[in-house]
Amino acid sequence: MAGMRFSPEESPEANQHLQLPQQQLQTALSSAANFRPSSDYSSDKDEPDAETSMLGLQSYWDAAYLDELANFREHGHAGEIWFGTDVMDTVISWTKSLCTDVSQGHIPNHGGEPKPQSVEQDEKYLSCWSVLDIGTGNGLLLQELSKQGFTDLTGTDYSEGAIDLAQSLADRDGFSNIKFLVDDILETKLDRQFQLVMDKGTLDAIGLHPDGPIKRIMYWDSVSKLLAPGGILVITSCNHTKDELVQEVENFNQRNIAISQEPSATKDQETHRDHPPFR
């Protein structure tokens, strides 16, 4: 799990490419998650190291969520929690602590136990955060964030079945504050930015597509537009370490710098210049 922050003093208008100075990147790994890297993939490679998989195809997820939706309607089951309950609990706890620290103006330090806070203090700080969960699936991650005090919550998924399931579960469990939308992160139609963007396994799945390297670049394109100034991106991955993810963003940055310096850059290439920097 890694968190990346976009510095508030930098604005999209003031930057022609992403910048990711190593010393200003806030990152943390969850020891409880016990993640293991499966490759040394980075986005400037022609071929992915990990094998492609059905998990990288929308048709797989459409079929899977149709089954889970039918199972919910028949038996009331919520469906699978991606990476399991323990990992989700770790992500929730770590994210809550990080956002509380940032709201208080503290420099996040997640090497030890989080400082105790009252429920009222937590709700005061966390209710100010706008949250986007990319590839929300059944939406249970957002339900858990809501329980912690986050209130402005949006979940997107390119599978209509996933959104139907997430909405049905939220309605049943009383989470009317969560908004669910069908949206493909690679071609997002969202027209707002979020202070906290969550990704629990979505980038992993994108990397398993036959065109994974190109689609991962498209992913960073979209995320850089959706993340608000001062915002935080939290990625949970079972395929990549923190350092590999940082390197991937740096490769993305270098690609955009190279494009911006080409005198014959096309209009489409010019759009890469307007992305805010990750910090």
Protein Blocks (a to p, Z undefined) as FASTA:
>chain_A
ZZddddfkbcfklpcbdcddfklpccdddfklopacfbfcdfkbfbdfbdcdfklpfklm
mmmmmmmmmmmmmnopabjaehijklmmmmmmmmmmmmmmmmnopacdfkbccddddfkl
mmmmmmmpccddehklnommmmmmmmnopabdcdddfbfklmmmmmmmmmmnopakbccd
dddfklccbfbdcfbdcdehjlmmmmmpmklmmmmmmmmmmmmmmpcghiacddddfkbc
fklmmmmmmmmmmmmmmmmmpmkbcfklmmmmmpccdZZ
